[in-house]
Amino acid sequence: MTDTVQTEAVSGVEIFVPLNKLKKSPKNARKVPHGEAAIDSLAASIQHKGLIQNLVVEPETKEDGTPTGCYLVTAGEGRRLAMLLRAKRKQIKKSEPVRCWLDTANDPAEISLDENVTRTPMHPADQFERFAELSNDKGWGAQEIGARFGVSAGVVKQRLRLGAVSPKLLQVYREDGLTLDQLMAFAITEDHARQEQVFEGLHHNREPWIIRRDMTAANVPAADRRAVFVGADAYIEAGGNIIRDLFSEDRGGFFEDAGLLDMLAAEKLREIAGEVQAEGWKWTEAHIDYPHAHGMRRFYPQTIALSDEDEARLEALSTEHDELAEGYSSYDEMPEDVAAKLEAVSDEIDAISAKRSAYDASVTAHGGAFVVLHHDGTVRVERGFVRLEDEALADPEPEAEGDATAPEAVEDEQAENGDEDVREVEDEDEEPGKPISDSLTRDLSAHRTLALRVALGERPDLALIALTHTLTAQLFYSYAEAGCLEVRPTVTPLGSHADGIEDMPLAAKANEAREAWAERMPRDVADLWGFIVGLDDEKRLALLAHCASRTVNALRLPWDRKPRSLQTADRLATALALDVAKDWTPTVDSYLGRVTKAHIVEAVSEGVSEDAARRIADMKKPDMAQTAEQLLAGTGWLPAVLRTPESEQPAPVEVEDAGTVGQPSEAEAPETGAEDGEASYAVAAE
């Protein structure tokens, strides 16, 4: 090597030129400059391996043909810029000798074009395998390999993962049987047997998302409630493996061992169940899913008055809380000491407030609790359940049952003996103080019932109380006959009609509303009337709305023909502006996998576009359903059964005076003919 520059224009020789004497040739074919990332990669390569390929140069001359002492880079401008970048980084001197090939025989413009055109890039599969070899044979990590090739560690990890794909699939990729996106989908796991199994099972539809779905079919997404509950650290510590997708957003990856995850979740739930049982419960049970078929009676905590000491302390804490929080809108705005003190005050307020309700000691001693996993991965503790054999022990004030059937028995006996025997009994001399006969009691109570009906019909406010009381007594007090209105609510369980519906967030919302009311109810149904009377109008209406809501039944069953009920359900949905799309989406499991291909095409046509529907029309049904699920996501499309009819303006109805309204004549009576082949239904009542 020499620092002297050959000035004679002798073509076809190797020379060393100082870096600061090299210039870009005006005849360079590349007009779009090299990107920064490409120059950075070249600089890293030269730093670790030296200049592998010479630069091709020609002497720079003045107008009269005399040399200037500099050289124009005909081929290798990228390498020149990489060397300048290294000099800028103080890795080399600006006068660093650069090995060049002097060429004055060929046209510089043609040489520049030739270098950029006449070359065959390496196949990506070969690149992936070579990166894997560097890692396996030399033990280099992603950081070191990235430094030697001027790419990020993340890119190296992706290439290493692709290089670890089954050699069989890499060969298919080389032969253009797979695209790079498809290969990346297979690389979600390094299990070659699984990769090849999924590849063999693919049909004509080889969308990357379908491949990823099939590759992770036996795995659990990190967003699953079990994974959220257990946590990645505990799962890995127990020997589990998490599959990471390096080529797309994996939201935490996939837990590979579903069995291990279930075991860890159950163990953790049992630990929490032990803590709950320490509260004094007779038993606790831990379940991942709530056991809806437990068949037990449930008791709720009762309101308890605070002691004078607790009331005074609570008032003082509330004042202190308001003073500390004044002037701040959140904890983030507060100084650390103020935030810590405010949090401590809030915790003490919560602790004292919790004393306002408690389970009866007999319920706790003979009852238990379920510890289950909520839909979002949090723990859900349901307390107050009593097994059938313990109900008598848990309920210190059981309702009297012996007298309930006595009147019916007497009436049956009277019916058998006839009216004559009854009159004979009534005509007998009665002992002083003997109660009046059952027949007279029945007679008088009928008159009172009629008077009550008329009076209640004139007092809508008390009718609201009576109706709310009757519904509440039956829905919250296990068949307690506490109401005098013959209104019988029916709550139809939905679990047998739609699998998993009782574990949905919407069902959790309904349960929370019921429990919120149940916790406020008096323990004894005899006190229920006073409780309802004591509510203000808004809360009383809210309770009535809750009770009424639990009896809604809009099920469409093949054996249950009720067109008028379903029509009313549609009108109720319209009045409520019901939007089912907020809580339901069309998926393979919920709809698309359970209908015909024609229905799927119709759904995509309505929800997306006719063009999208045409594109999936020739797919096989499983692929069509999966693709349709992706297309319909976020569109708000609903099948006809779930749609809310548009509101119609009702025709004005003239209301006559109640005293002058009579029964319609036969000619005026509306026709009630059958619709859609259904038999007509009677609409009049005697």
C-alpha positions in Angstrom: 0.0 0.0 0.0 1.2 3.5 -0.8 -0.1 7.0 -0.1 1.2 8.3 -3.5 -1.3 8.7 -6.3 -0.6 7.4 -9.7 -1.1 10.3 -12.1 -0.5 8.5 -15.3 -3.7 7.3 -16.9 -2.8 3.6 -17.2 -6.1 1.7 -17.6 -6.6 -1.7 -15.8 -4.5 -1.2 -12.8 -5.2 -1.1 -9.0 -4.4 2.2 -7.3 -4.9 3.7 -3.8 -6.5 7.1 -3.7 -7.0 9.3 -0.6 -10.7 9.5 0.3 -10.7 13.3 0.1 -9.4 13.0 -3.5 -12.4 11.0 -4.7 -15.4 12.7 -6.3 -18.8 11.7 -7.6 -18.7 11.2 -11.4 -21.1 13.5 -13.4 -21.7 10.5 -15.6 -23.1 8.3 -12.8 -26.3 6.6 -14.0 -28.0 6.8 -10.6 -29.8 10.1 -10.3 -31.9 9.1 -7.2 -29.4 9.2 -4.3 -28.7 6.3 -2.0 -30.9 6.2 1.1 -29.4 6.9 4.5 -30.2 3.4 5.7 -28.3 1.9 2.7 -25.3 4.1 3.3 -25.3 3.2 7.0 -25.4 -0.5 6.1 -22.5 -0.2 3.8 -20.5 1.7 6.4 -21.1 -1.0 9.0 -20.1 -3.7 6.5 -16.8 -1.9 5.5 -16.0 -1.3 9.2 -16.2 -5.0 10.0 -15.0 -6.6 6.8 -13.1 -3.9 5.0 -13.7 -2.8 1.4 -14.7 -6.0 -0.4 -15.1 -4.5 -3.8 -12.9 -1.9 -5.4 -14.2 1.5 -6.6 -13.9 2.1 -10.3 -12.4 5.5 -11.1 -11.1 7.7 -13.9 -8.8 10.7 -13.5 -10.4 14.1 -13.3 -8.9 16.6 -15.9 -9.1 20.3 -16.6 -10.4 21.7 -19.8 -6.9 21.5 -21.3 -6.6 17.8 -20.4 -4.2 18.2 -17.5 -5.1 16.1 -14.4 -6.4 17.8 -11.3 -5.0 15.1 -8.9 -8.6 13.9 -8.1 -10.5 10.9 -9.4 -14.1 10.6 -10.4 -15.9 7.5 -9.1 -17.5 5.7 -12.1 -18.8 2.8 -10.1 -19.0 2.6 -6.3 -20.5 5.9 -5.3 -22.4 4.2 -2.4 -19.2 2.9 -1.0 -17.5 6.3 -1.3 -20.4 7.9 0.7 -20.1 5.1 3.3 -16.4 5.8 3.7 -17.2 9.6 4.1 -19.7 8.6 6.8 -17.0 6.6 8.6 -14.7 9.7 8.4 -17.4 11.9 9.8 -17.8 9.5 12.7 -14.0 9.7 13.3 -13.5 6.1 12.5 -11.0 6.8 9.7 -9.1 9.9 8.5 -10.3 12.0 5.6 -7.1 11.0 3.8 -7.7 7.3 4.3 -6.3 5.4 1.2 -9.1 3.7 -0.8 -8.4 0.8 -3.1 -9.6 1.7 -6.6 -9.5 0.2 -10.1 -8.4 2.7 -12.7 -10.4 2.4 -16.0 -10.0 4.8 -18.9 -10.8 2.4 -21.6 -14.5 2.1 -21.1 -17.3 4.6 -21.2 -17.8 5.8 -17.6 -21.6 6.2 -18.1 -21.9 2.7 -19.4 -19.9 1.2 -16.5 -22.1 3.0 -14.0 -25.3 1.7 -15.7 -23.8 -1.8 -16.0 -23.0 -2.0 -12.3 -26.6 -1.1 -11.4 -28.4 -3.2 -14.0 -26.3 -6.3 -14.8 -26.6 -8.1 -11.5 -28.8 -10.7 -9.9 -29.9 -10.0 -6.3 -29.7 -12.8 -3.8 -32.9 -14.7 -3.2 -34.3 -13.7 0.3 -34.5 -17.4 1.3 -30.7 -17.7 0.8 -30.2 -14.6 2.9 -32.4 -15.9 5.7 -30.5 -19.2 5.8 -27.1 -17.4 5.9 -28.2 -15.2 8.8 -29.3 -18.3 10.7 -26.0 -20.0 10.0 -24.1 -17.0 11.4 -26.2 -17.3 14.6 -25.9 -21.1 14.9 -22.3 -21.6 13.8 -20.6 -18.5 15.2 -22.9 -17.9 18.1 -23.5 -14.3 17.2 -26.6 -12.6 18.6 -29.0 -10.2 16.8 -27.1 -7.1 18.0 -23.7 -8.3 16.7 -25.1 -9.5 13.4 -26.9 -6.2 13.0 -23.8 -4.2 13.7 -21.8 -6.1 11.0 -24.5 -5.6 8.4 -25.8 -2.2 9.4 -29.3 -3.3 10.2 -31.3 -3.1 13.4 -31.5 -6.0 15.9 -35.2 -6.2 15.2 -34.6 -6.8 11.5 -32.0 -9.5 12.3 -34.5 -11.3 14.6 -37.0 -11.3 11.8 -34.5 -12.8 9.3 -33.3 -15.3 11.9 -36.9 -16.4 12.4 -37.5 -16.7 8.7 -34.3 -18.7 8.4 -35.7 -21.1 11.0 -38.8 -21.9 9.0 -39.0 -25.5 7.8 -36.5 -26.2 4.9 -39.4 -27.7 3.0 -41.4 -24.4 3.1 -38.3 -22.4 2.3 -37.8 -24.4 -0.8 -41.5 -23.8 -1.8 -40.8 -20.1 -1.2 -37.8 -20.3 -3.5 -40.0 -21.9 -6.2 -42.5 -19.1 -5.8 -45.0 -21.4 -4.2 -45.3 -19.0 -1.2 -45.1 -15.2 -0.9 -43.0 -13.5 1.7 -46.1 -12.5 3.7 -47.2 -16.1 3.7 -43.8 -17.3 4.9 -43.8 -14.7 7.6 -47.1 -16.1 8.8 -45.6 -19.6 9.1 -42.7 -18.2 11.1 -45.0 -17.4 14.1 -43.6 -20.6 15.6 -40.4 -22.6 15.0 -42.2 -25.9 15.1 -41.4 -27.4 11.7 -43.9 -30.2 12.0 -46.7 -27.8 12.8 -45.7 -25.5 9.9 -45.7 -28.4 7.4 -49.0 -29.7 8.8 -50.7 -26.4 8.3 -49.2 -26.0 4.9 -50.6 -29.4 3.8 -54.0 -28.4 5.1 -54.2 -25.2 3.2 -56.7 -24.8 0.3 -56.7 -22.3 -2.5 -57.1 -19.4 0.0 -53.7 -18.9 1.6 -54.2 -15.4 3.1 -51.5 -14.8 5.8 -54.2 -14.2 8.5 -55.7 -17.6 7.8 -52.2 -19.2 8.1 -51.6 -17.4 11.4 -55.0 -18.5 12.7 -54.3 -22.1 11.8 -50.8 -22.0 13.3 -52.1 -20.7 16.6 -55.4 -22.7 16.7 -54.3 -24.7 19.7 -52.8 -21.7 21.5 -54.3 -19.1 23.8 -54.1 -15.4 22.8 -52.4 -13.1 25.4 -55.7 -11.2 25.6 -57.6 -14.2 26.8 -59.0 -13.8 30.3 -56.9 -16.8 31.6 -53.7 -15.3 30.2 -54.5 -11.9 31.7 -55.3 -13.4 35.1 -52.2 -15.7 35.3 -49.8 -13.3 33.7 -46.9 -13.9 31.3 -44.2 -14.0 34.0 -45.9 -16.7 36.1 -46.7 -18.8 33.0 -43.1 -18.7 31.8 -41.8 -19.4 35.3 -44.0 -22.6 35.3 -42.3 -23.7 32.1 -44.7 -22.3 29.5 -43.7 -20.8 26.2 -45.1 -17.7 24.6 -45.1 -17.6 20.8 -44.3 -14.2 19.4 -45.2 -12.9 16.0 -42.3 -10.7 14.9 -44.0 -9.6 11.7 -47.3 -8.2 13.0 -48.9 -6.8 16.1 -49.4 -9.9 18.3 -50.7 -8.1 21.4 -48.5 -10.0 23.7 -48.2 -13.2 21.7 -49.9 -16.6 22.2 -49.6 -18.9 25.2 -48.6 -22.3 23.7 -49.7 -24.6 26.5 -53.5 -24.2 27.1 -53.5 -27.0 29.6 -50.8 -25.5 31.8 -52.5 -22.1 31.6 -55.8 -23.6 32.8 -54.0 -25.4 35.7 -52.3 -22.1 36.8 -55.5 -20.2 36.6 -57.4 -22.8 38.7 -54.6 -22.9 41.3 -54.6 -19.1 41.6 -58.4 -19.0 41.9 -58.2 -21.7 44.6 -55.8 -19.5 46.6 -58.2 -16.6 46.4 -61.1 -18.9 47.3 -59.1 -19.8 50.5 -58.8 -16.2 51.4 -62.5 -15.6 50.8 -63.4 -18.7 53.0 -61.3 -17.1 55.8 -64.0 -14.5 56.0 -66.0 -17.2 57.8 -67.9 -18.9 55.0 -68.6 -22.6 55.4 -67.3 -23.4 51.9 -65.9 -21.8 48.7 -65.6 -23.1 45.2 -63.2 -21.9 42.5 -64.2 -22.1 38.8 -62.9 -20.6 35.7 -66.5 -20.3 34.4 -69.5 -19.4 36.6 -71.5 -22.5 37.5 -74.9 -21.3 36.4 -76.6 -24.6 37.2 -75.7 -24.6 40.9 -79.4 -24.6 41.9 -78.8 -22.8 45.2 -80.7 -20.1 47.0 -78.8 -16.9 47.4 -78.9 -14.5 50.4 -77.7 -10.9 50.2 -76.0 -8.6 52.8 -78.3 -6.5 54.9 -78.0 -2.8 55.8 -76.5 -2.1 59.2 -76.5 1.2 61.0 -73.0 2.5 61.8 -72.0 3.2 65.4 -71.9 6.8 66.6 -68.2 6.6 66.6 -68.0 5.4 63.0 -70.5 8.0 61.9 -68.4 10.8 63.5 -65.2 9.4 62.0 -66.8 9.1 58.6 -68.0 12.7 58.7 -64.5 13.9 59.7 -62.8 11.9 57.0 -65.2 13.3 54.3 -64.4 16.8 55.4 -60.7 16.1 55.3 -61.0 14.4 51.9 -62.7 17.5 50.4 -60.1 19.8 51.9 -57.2 17.8 50.5 -58.8 17.4 47.0 -59.8 21.1 46.7 -58.1 22.8 43.7 -57.0 19.5 42.1 -58.8 17.6 39.3 -56.7 14.4 39.6 -54.0 12.7 41.6 -51.4 13.5 38.9 -51.7 17.3 39.7 -51.1 16.8 43.4 -47.8 16.8 45.3 -46.8 13.2 46.2 -47.3 13.7 50.0 -50.8 15.2 49.4 -51.8 12.4 47.0 -50.6 9.7 49.4 -52.5 11.3 52.3 -55.7 11.6 50.2 -55.4 8.0 49.1 -55.1 6.9 52.7 -58.2 8.9 53.7 -60.1 7.4 50.8 -59.2 3.9 51.8 -60.4 4.5 55.4 -63.6 6.0 54.1 -64.2 2.9 52.0 -63.4 0.6 55.0 -65.9 2.4 57.3 -68.6 2.5 54.5 -68.2 -1.2 54.0 -69.6 -1.7 57.5 -73.0 -0.4 56.4 -73.8 -3.9 55.0 -73.0 -7.4 56.2 -74.3 -10.9 55.8 -76.2 -12.5 58.6 -74.0 -14.6 60.8 -76.2 -17.7 60.1 -75.8 -17.2 56.3 -72.0 -16.9 56.6 -71.8 -19.9 58.9 -73.9 -22.2 56.6 -73.3 -20.6 53.2 -70.5 -20.1 50.7 -69.1 -18.3 47.7 -68.0 -18.9 44.2 -64.7 -17.5 43.0 -64.7 -17.3 39.2 -62.9 -15.6 36.4 -64.6 -12.5 34.9 -64.6 -11.9 31.1 -61.8 -9.3 31.4 -59.5 -11.5 33.5 -60.4 -10.0 36.9 -61.6 -12.1 39.8 -65.3 -12.2 40.5 -66.5 -13.3 43.9 -70.2 -14.2 44.3 -71.1 -14.7 48.0 -74.2 -15.7 49.9 -75.1 -19.1 48.3 -76.6 -21.7 50.5 -76.9 -25.4 49.6 -80.4 -27.0 49.8 -79.6 -29.1 52.9 -78.4 -25.9 54.8 -81.3 -23.6 53.9 -83.2 -24.2 57.2 -80.1 -23.4 59.2 -79.1 -20.3 57.2 -82.6 -18.7 57.3 -83.4 -17.8 61.0 -86.8 -16.4 60.0 -88.4 -19.0 57.6 -91.8 -18.1 56.2 -94.8 -19.9 57.5 -96.0 -22.6 55.2 -98.6 -24.6 57.1 -101.5 -22.2 56.7 -101.0 -21.5 53.0 -102.9 -24.6 51.9 -105.5 -24.8 54.6 -108.2 -22.7 52.8 -107.9 -24.8 49.7 -108.4 -28.0 51.7 -111.5 -26.6 53.3 -112.9 -25.5 50.0 -112.3 -29.0 48.5 -114.2 -30.6 51.4 -117.1 -28.2 51.0 -117.3 -28.9 47.3 -117.5 -32.6 48.0 -120.2 -32.3 50.7 -122.4 -29.9 48.8 -124.0 -26.5 49.7 -126.6 -28.1 51.9 -124.0 -29.4 54.3 -122.4 -26.0 54.3 -125.7 -24.3 55.2 -126.3 -26.8 58.0 -122.9 -25.9 59.5 -123.7 -22.2 59.2 -127.0 -22.7 60.9 -125.6 -24.4 64.0 -125.3 -22.5 67.2 -121.9 -20.9 67.3 -119.8 -20.7 70.4 -119.0 -17.2 71.6 -115.7 -15.9 70.1 -115.8 -18.5 67.3 -114.5 -17.0 64.0 -116.9 -16.5 61.1 -117.3 -19.2 58.6 -115.0 -19.6 55.6 -117.8 -19.1 53.1 -118.7 -15.8 54.7 -115.1 -14.8 54.8 -114.8 -15.6 51.1 -117.9 -13.6 50.4 -116.8 -10.5 52.2 -113.2 -10.7 50.9 -114.7 -10.7 47.3 -116.4 -7.4 48.1 -113.2 -6.0 49.5 -111.3 -7.2 46.5 -113.7 -5.4 44.1 -113.5 -2.2 46.2 -109.7 -2.5 46.1 -109.7 -2.9 42.3 -111.8 0.3 41.8 -109.8 2.3 44.4 -106.4 1.2 43.0 -107.6 2.0 39.4 -108.1 5.6 40.6 -104.7 5.9 42.2 -101.9 5.4 39.6 -99.3 6.3 42.2 -100.3 3.5 44.6 -100.8 1.1 41.6 -97.1 1.7 40.8 -96.1 0.8 44.3 -98.3 -2.3 44.4 -97.0 -3.6 41.0 -93.4 -2.9 41.9 -93.9 -4.7 45.3 -95.5 -7.8 43.7 -92.8 -8.1 41.0 -90.0 -7.5 43.4 -91.3 -10.0 46.0 -91.4 -12.8 43.4 -88.1 -11.9 41.7 -86.0 -11.4 44.7 -87.5 -13.5 47.5 -87.6 -17.1 46.1 -91.3 -17.5 45.3 -92.5 -15.6 48.4 -96.3 -15.0 48.1 -96.1 -11.5 49.4 -98.0 -9.5 46.8 -101.8 -9.2 46.4 -101.7 -8.6 42.7 -102.1 -11.7 40.5 -99.2 -10.8 38.3 -96.7 -13.6 37.8 -93.4 -12.6 36.3 -91.6 -15.3 34.3 -87.8 -15.1 33.8 -86.7 -17.4 30.9 -83.1 -18.5 31.2 -81.2 -17.8 28.0 -78.2 -20.1 28.5 -79.9 -23.1 26.9 -80.7 -21.1 23.8 -77.2 -19.5 23.1 -74.0 -21.1 24.4 -71.8 -18.7 26.4 -74.4 -15.9 26.5 -74.4 -15.8 30.3 -70.6 -15.1 30.4 -70.8 -12.1 28.0 -70.1 -8.6 29.3 -73.8 -7.7 28.7 -74.9 -10.5 31.0 -72.4 -9.3 33.6 -74.0 -5.8 33.3 -77.5 -7.3 33.9 -76.2 -9.3 36.9 -74.5 -6.2 38.5 -77.9 -4.3 38.3 -79.7 -7.2 40.0 -77.1 -7.5 42.7 -77.1 -3.7 43.3 -80.8 -3.8 44.1 -80.6 -7.1 46.0 -78.0 -5.7 48.5 -80.4 -2.9 49.4 -83.5 -5.1 49.9 -84.7 -5.9 53.5 -84.0 -9.4 54.6 -87.6 -10.1 55.5 -90.2 -9.8 52.7 -92.6 -8.4 55.2 -90.6 -5.2 55.3 -90.5 -4.9 51.5 -93.7 -2.7 51.2 -92.2 -0.1 53.6 -88.9 -0.2 51.6 -90.7 0.5 48.3 -92.9 3.2 49.8 -89.7 4.9 51.2 -88.1 5.1 47.7 -88.4 8.4 45.9 -90.3 8.3 42.6 -87.2 8.1 40.4 -85.7 5.1 42.3 -89.1 3.4 42.5 -89.5 3.7 38.7 -85.9 2.4 38.3 -86.8 -0.7 40.4 -89.9 -1.3 38.4 -88.0 -1.0 35.2 -85.4 -3.5 36.4 -88.1 -6.0 37.4 -89.9 -5.6 34.1 -86.7 -5.9 32.2 -86.0 -9.3 33.7 -89.2 -10.7 32.2 -88.6 -9.6 28.6 -88.9 -12.6 26.2 -88.3 -12.0 22.5 -87.1 -15.6 21.8 -88.1 -17.0 18.3 -88.6 -20.7 18.9 -89.9 -23.1 16.2 -92.4 -24.7 18.5 -93.6 -21.4 20.1 -95.9 -19.5 17.7 -96.5 -16.0 19.1 -96.5 -13.5 16.3 -98.2 -10.8 18.3 -95.6 -11.0 21.2 -92.8 -10.8 18.7 -94.4 -7.8 17.1 -94.6 -6.1 20.5 -91.0 -6.9 21.1 -90.1 -5.2 17.8 -92.1 -2.1 18.9 -90.3 -2.1 22.3 -86.9 -2.3 20.5 -87.9 0.6 18.3 -89.1 2.7 21.3 -85.8 1.9 23.0 -83.7 2.7 19.9 -82.0 -0.7 20.5 -78.6 -1.1 18.9 -77.5 -4.7 19.2 -74.3 -3.9 17.2 -72.8 -2.4 20.3 -72.6 -5.8 22.0 -72.7 -8.3 19.1 -70.5 -8.8 16.0 -70.9 -11.4 13.2 -68.1 -14.0 13.7 -67.6 -17.6 12.5 -69.0 -18.9 15.8 -71.8 -16.4 16.3 -73.3 -16.5 12.8 -71.2 -16.9 9.7 -70.2 -20.5 10.4 -73.8 -21.5 11.0 -75.5 -20.2 7.8 -75.3 -21.1 4.2 -72.8 -19.6 1.7 -75.6 -17.6 0.2 -76.3 -16.0 3.6 -72.6 -15.1 4.0 -72.5 -13.5 0.5 -75.6 -11.6 1.3 -74.2 -10.3 4.6 -70.9 -9.1 2.9 -72.9 -7.5 0.1 -75.1 -5.6 2.6 -72.4 -4.8 5.2 -69.4 -4.1 2.9 -70.1 -4.0 -0.9 -71.2 -6.1 -3.8 -67.6 -6.2 -5.1 -66.4 -7.7 -1.8 -69.2 -10.2 -2.0 -68.2 -11.2 -5.5 -64.6 -11.7 -4.5 -65.5 -14.3 -1.8 -68.3 -16.0 -3.8 -66.1 -18.9 -5.1 -64.4 -19.7 -1.8 -65.1 -22.8 0.2 -67.4 -22.2 3.1 -64.8 -22.3 6.0 -62.5 -19.8 4.1 -65.5 -17.7 3.1 -66.7 -17.5 6.7 -63.3 -16.5 8.0 -62.8 -13.8 5.3 -66.3 -12.5 5.8 -65.6 -12.1 9.6 -62.6 -9.9 8.8 -64.6 -7.9 6.2 -67.6 -7.3 8.4 -65.6 -6.3 11.5 -66.5 -2.8 12.6 -69.2 -2.3 10.0 -72.1 -2.7 12.4 -73.9 -5.1 10.1 -76.6 -7.2 11.7 -78.8 -10.1 10.5 -82.5 -9.4 10.1 -83.4 -11.1 13.4 -81.3 -8.6 15.4 -82.2 -5.4 13.5 -84.4 -2.8 15.1 -87.4 -1.8 12.9 -87.5 1.9 12.0 -89.9 4.0 13.9 -93.3 4.6 12.4 -95.6 7.5 13.3 -98.8 6.1 14.8 -102.1 7.3 13.5 -103.9 9.6 15.9 -106.5 7.9 18.0 -109.5 9.8 19.3 -110.0 9.0 23.0 -113.7 8.9 24.1 -114.9 9.5 27.5 -114.5 6.4 29.6 -118.2 6.4 30.6 -119.4 6.3 27.0 -117.1 3.7 25.5 -119.0 0.5 24.7 -118.1 -2.8 23.1 -117.8 -2.7 19.3 -120.6 -4.2 17.3 -119.9 -7.3 15.2 -119.7 -5.1 12.1 -117.2 -2.7 13.8 -115.0 -5.5 15.3 -111.6 -5.7 13.5 -110.8 -8.8 11.5 -108.3 -11.1 13.2 -107.4 -13.3 10.3 -104.3 -15.4 10.3 -101.0 -14.2 8.9 -98.5 -16.4 7.1 -100.7 -19.5 7.5 -101.0 -19.0 11.3 -104.3 -19.7 13.0 -106.1 -16.6 14.3 -105.7 -15.8 17.9 -108.6 -14.8 20.3 -108.3 -11.2 21.4 -111.4 -10.8 23.6 -111.6 -11.8 27.2 -114.7 -12.5 29.3 
